Amino acid sequence: MIFAAGLGTRFKPWTDHHPKALAVVNNKSLLQRNIEYLQQYGIREVIVNVHHFADQIIDAVRENKGWGSHIIISDESDLVLETGGGLLKARPLLEDDEPFITLNADILTDLNIHHLLSFHRQNKALVSFGITNRTSSRNFLFDDNNRLCGWINNGTGETKITVPKAHLHPMAYSCVAVFEQGFFKLIPQRGKFSLTETYLSLAQDQIIMGYEHSGDRFIDVGKPESVAQAEKLFKD
């Protein structure tokens, strides 16, 4: 599932008239790049949630025949639900007997999904997601085995510790995650909410792991000025 429903407020003025997922990096939209990224790992069944200028995303998918993938739209036109709410709404489309992957439309990375899946299985985790040691305004906090234990807002100092440990290290979330199907029945939140809330709600009783991939290409194309940097990193 690719999260593409956000308002993209940091990406104005483009998002005054377009969804951020259709912003272009070297002649390809962010959405196309992420669909092609998943294709590298044999993933061609993709759910895309939409809200902000939803019709533009739907039209782009149709006109480009899903860029070679089978795209299913999860329509949040009535109310944007954030990542957690959006995932829960898409539950009927995701339910299967296999784990599933989510990523945000506005990130570009070459994190190896096969390696992430192997790490996830080895740790028998409920959720595993990519992390790096880059600078970020907010960080998840992990123990020495990279099990999720908390969260910190580096600007305000707000901290949430769900699994107290003597030594915790901060890492930045890469927005590529693998989930076991059992995740759905454990989600305590409803309505509009972030996956961050759910991770922290479950971390005390469930194994939620960070897969470190520092050194891989990664960029959050969250602001217009990020595009030039993204074009240097992702030239293909």
Protein Blocks (a to p, Z undefined) as FASTA:
>chain_A
ZZfkbgolmmccklmmpcfklpceehiafklmmmmmmmmnopabdcdddfehmlmmmmmm
mmnnonopacddddfklpcgbjmlmmmmmmmmmgccbdcddddfkbccfbdfklmmmmmm
mnopabdcdddfbdcfbdcdddfkopafbdcdfknopacdfbdcfbdcddddehiacddf
klmmmmmbghjddfklmmmmmmmmpccddddfehiacdddfbfklmmmmmmmmmZZ
